[in-house]
């Protein structure tokens, strides 16, 4: 299994993390994973993922940020 793609959006201004995620999701292969590191709950991203059929889970990190794991399929 390939290493997950990672977007560290903790120092980015909105909407850059969401825009980057959409670019990566467009080329995410079946079973491949995208990991996003964010300072907030990405509610707009969750809505897009739900509509598009992606699987995801979010973990709260010790530093208070969110780690969102997204898979295609």
Secondary structure, 3 states (H helix, E strand, C coil): CCCCEEEECCCCCCCHHHHHHHHHHCCCCCCCEEEEEECCCCHHHHHHHHHHCCEEEEEECCCCCEEEEEECC
